[in-house]
Amino acid sequence: MAEPRTVVVTGASRGLGLVSAAHLYRRGWRVIAAMRSVDAGLSRLRELTGASPGDNRLVGVALDLTEAASVERAAKEILEVAGAPDALVHNAGISAAGMVEETPIALWERMFATNLFGPVALTKALLPAMRAAGRGRVVLVSSEAGVRGMPATAPYSAVKGAVERWGESMAGEVAPFGIGVTVLVAGTYETDIITDAGTTDSRDLDGPYARLHRTIDRRGRLLVGRAARPPERFVGGLAAALDDTGAYIRRPVGPDARMLLLLNRIAPTRLMHQMIRLLLGIPRRGSLWPAPEGSQPNI
Ligand SMILES: NC(=O)c1ccc[n+]([C@@H]2O[C@H](COP(=O)([O-])OP(=O)(O)OC[C@H]3O[C@@H](n4cnc5c(N)ncnc54)[C@H](OP(=O)(O)O)[C@@H]3O)[C@@H](O)[C@H]2O)c1
């Protein structure tokens, strides 16, 4: 019997990573579930899949993307357990709410450490083995916020945009060695990251941006509520990405992501800006000037 293909999924403890890891296991993949809380994550995965504790098609690896030593240890363990993975899915991520003025630099740093620097370090550590094997696919989970810079979540938009450019650059480098890159632009799914509890909130609801927060919050919740689909609807898009053969593929997952990519391609930048402004109920340029007195940035 042929050896199962191996996929590493980061952030497999919950949300999209959890259901994706379970789905890929059911489809016959050998899944290396990389996560911060291995025991809790593995028990959820075993519950979802029926895999037994001795099943070597489901392996947990400890990974905290914000810690260089943890990334290094995880890469070593992955290589020891499975050799060069056939696929590496960078799914783990965090989000943020708040205006640029309100968001502490420490949160920008954590955002980039989690969503970009950690994934880059893990990829660097695994690429030599993947190159030597002459095959493999790196999948980067992006977001609609990475396609357009969305107000009130600049660190998240910035890091997802950076993730996309990283993937695009790397694709040109690794394709000659047989390795492909897919960027998945995920639509909206019902996971913790779209809830208040699952997001780091730096908003100052009484500060100079209070008026914007009120409308963005109201409209945003309405839009997210309408668009959000069960996380199980995401897994087909990821499974398809693992079968991609092109050197660089960027694909939407979900109708809202598909629509945004289309609009972003055909509509001029100014029009896209106005559309997002109207959608989120943001007042016209200059209408909140002069700024209320005593408004201080939150550093
Ligand atoms: N849900 C959506 O609507 C949506 C839309 C667009 C893009 N996405 C993207 O999809 C991916 C998965 O998000 P989700 O919706 O599943 O969110 P989620 O339910 O909040 O899950 C986030 C995952 O990332 C892990 N994680 C966070 N910080 C980490 C760190 N320092 N080291 C290792 N793992 C860490 C979490 O692990 P712990 O359990 O240890 O915290 C968790 O497994 C993210 O990249 C997100 O940006 C989601």
The ligand as a Gaussian input file, in Angstrom:
#p B3LYP/6-31G(d) Opt

LIG

0 1
 N      -12.792000      32.557000      10.478000
 C      -12.760000      33.452000       9.506000
 O      -13.786000      34.065000       9.156000
 C      -11.466000      33.743000       8.795000
 C      -11.516000      34.594000       7.689000
 C      -10.356000      34.864000       6.985000
 C       -9.157000      34.279000       7.382000
 N       -9.134000      33.479000       8.459000
 C       -7.833000      32.914000       8.850000
 O       -7.953000      31.536000       9.084000
 C       -6.951000      31.118000      10.002000
 C       -7.596000      30.292000      11.112000
 O       -8.439000      31.146000      11.853000
 P       -9.714000      30.612000      12.640000
 O      -10.879000      31.255000      12.031000
 O       -9.690000      29.151000      12.761000
 O       -9.440000      31.310000      14.052000
 P       -9.408000      30.714000      15.526000
 O      -10.565000      29.823000      15.755000
 O       -9.236000      31.906000      16.400000
 O       -8.087000      29.800000      15.564000
 C       -6.820000      30.375000      15.533000
 C       -5.787000      29.281000      15.661000
 O       -4.481000      29.874000      15.643000
 C       -3.750000      29.374000      16.733000
 N       -2.730000      30.294000      17.230000
 C       -2.903000      31.565000      17.664000
 N       -1.735000      32.075000      18.109000
 C       -0.810000      31.093000      17.939000
 C        0.575000      30.996000      18.223000
 N        1.256000      32.002000      18.793000
 N        1.217000      29.848000      17.924000
 C        0.548000      28.810000      17.366000
 N       -0.768000      28.838000      17.100000
 C       -1.435000      29.968000      17.383000
 C       -4.794000      29.113000      17.818000
 O       -4.253000      28.259000      18.800000
 P       -4.711000      28.304000      20.358000
 O       -5.898000      27.378000      20.458000
 O       -3.520000      27.802000      21.100000
 O       -5.038000      29.718000      20.689000
 C       -5.894000      28.493000      16.965000
 O       -5.638000      27.146000      16.728000
 C       -6.269000      32.396000      10.502000
 O       -5.061000      32.578000       9.803000
 C       -7.266000      33.482000      10.136000
 O       -6.655000      34.728000       9.939000
 C      -10.253000      33.190000       9.194000

